[in-house]
Amino acid sequence: MSDNEQLGGLARALLRIPVPWVFILTYLVGAGLEAVFGLGRMMEYRILTPAGAVLFVIGAALAGWGWMTFHRAGTTRVPGETSTALVTWGPYMFTRNPMYVGLSVAYLGEAGMLHQVIPVLLLPLTIAYLSRVVIPVEEERLRAAFGGEYERYAGAVRRWI
């Protein structure tokens, strides 16, 4: 049975949510919990705002670079759709998922700029969801489309960092 067939109804429904929105919704839940429990701006270290801004820019740039590389290759940028080209250049030489790495770094940067803790504590849930649900589906489709070429690439480049 393939990964797609093993996915439950909830997982299939979640796959319909664009990955950037998964990050945004997780962050908003964390920010909401901070507000409800009066934990907002727990960390008032001056360095967090500029450090967070730097992380946010780096993360957004990495995610954007990955997106533009897919765009230039003429392949889909939508998770779950089958790629028409195996992209192995640009940021894909360093990580198989630069857009997800970039979104994770930008997420941490946002939390730093806003001095928020709970969103950071929730980020591992998003990463686990990507690692256990989204990425396996994408990888299965890449294996089906590109076979040994994808296997060689996956053996040479890490999934995350």
C-alpha positions in Angstrom: 0.0 0.0 0.0 1.4 3.4 -1.0 1.8 6.4 1.4 -1.1 8.1 -0.4 -3.3 5.1 0.2 -2.3 4.9 3.9 -3.2 8.5 4.6 -6.3 8.9 6.6 -9.1 11.4 5.8 -7.7 14.0 8.2 -4.2 13.9 6.6 -5.7 14.1 3.1 -7.7 17.1 4.1 -4.7 18.7 5.7 -2.7 18.2 2.4 -5.2 20.6 0.8 -3.9 23.4 3.0 -1.0 25.2 1.3 2.1 24.7 3.4 2.7 28.4 3.9 -0.7 28.6 5.5 0.2 25.7 7.8 3.1 27.8 9.1 0.8 30.9 9.4 -2.0 29.1 11.2 0.4 27.4 13.6 2.0 30.8 14.4 -1.4 32.4 14.9 -2.5 29.6 17.3 0.7 30.2 19.3 0.3 34.0 19.3 -3.3 33.5 20.4 -2.3 31.3 23.2 0.2 33.8 24.4 -2.4 36.5 24.4 -5.0 34.4 26.2 -2.6 33.3 28.9 -1.0 36.7 29.2 2.4 35.5 28.2 3.0 38.1 25.5 6.4 39.6 25.1 7.9 37.4 27.8 11.4 37.9 26.5 12.4 41.6 26.4 15.9 41.2 25.3 16.9 44.0 22.9 18.9 41.6 20.6 15.8 39.6 19.7 14.2 42.2 17.5 17.2 42.7 15.1 18.2 39.0 15.3 14.7 38.0 14.5 14.6 40.5 11.6 17.8 39.0 10.2 16.4 35.4 10.5 13.2 36.4 8.9 14.9 38.0 5.9 17.2 35.0 5.5 14.3 32.5 5.8 12.2 34.5 3.3 15.1 34.8 0.9 15.8 31.1 1.0 12.1 30.2 0.5 11.8 32.7 -2.3 15.0 31.4 -3.9 13.6 27.8 -3.8 10.2 29.0 -5.3 12.0 31.0 -8.1 14.2 28.0 -8.9 11.1 25.9 -9.4 9.5 28.6 -11.4 12.5 28.9 -13.7 12.5 25.1 -14.1 8.8 25.3 -15.2 7.7 22.8 -12.6 4.9 23.0 -10.0 5.3 24.9 -6.8 2.2 23.2 -5.3 2.9 20.5 -2.7 1.3 17.2 -3.7 1.3 17.9 -7.5 3.7 15.9 -9.6 6.8 17.8 -10.7 7.6 17.9 -14.4 11.4 18.5 -13.7 13.7 17.3 -11.0 15.3 20.4 -9.7 18.8 19.8 -8.2 20.5 23.2 -8.6 20.3 26.5 -6.7 19.3 25.9 -3.1 18.3 22.3 -4.0 22.0 21.5 -4.0 22.0 22.0 -0.2 18.6 20.8 0.9 15.8 18.9 -0.8 13.3 21.3 0.8 14.7 24.8 0.8 11.2 26.4 0.8 10.3 24.5 4.0 13.6 25.3 5.6 13.2 28.9 4.7 9.7 29.1 6.0 10.9 27.6 9.3 13.7 30.1 9.6 11.4 33.0 8.8 8.9 31.7 11.4 11.6 31.7 14.0 12.6 35.2 12.9 9.0 36.4 13.3 8.8 35.0 16.8 12.1 36.7 17.6 10.9 40.1 16.3 7.7 39.8 18.3 9.4 38.3 21.4 7.0 35.4 21.4 7.7 32.0 22.9 4.7 29.8 22.3 4.8 29.9 18.5 8.4 28.6 18.8 7.2 25.8 21.0 4.6 24.9 18.3 7.0 24.9 15.4 8.1 21.3 15.9 4.4 20.3 15.3 4.5 21.9 11.9 7.9 20.3 11.1 6.6 16.9 12.2 3.6 17.3 10.0 5.8 18.2 7.0 8.2 15.3 7.7 5.5 12.6 8.3 2.7 13.6 6.0 3.6 16.2 3.3 7.2 15.3 2.4 6.7 11.5 2.1 3.8 12.2 -0.4 6.0 14.5 -2.4 8.9 12.1 -2.3 6.7 9.2 -3.4 5.6 11.2 -6.4 9.2 12.2 -7.3 10.3 8.5 -7.1 7.5 7.6 -9.4 8.3 10.4 -11.9 12.1 10.3 -11.8 13.1 6.8 -10.5 16.8 6.3 -10.0 17.6 9.9 -10.8 15.6 11.0 -7.8 17.1 8.2 -5.6 20.6 9.4 -6.4 19.7 13.0 -5.6 18.0 12.0 -2.4 21.0 9.9 -1.4 23.3 12.9 -2.0 21.2 15.8 -0.5 19.6 15.9 2.9 15.9 16.3 3.3 16.2 19.3 5.7 19.7 20.6 6.4 
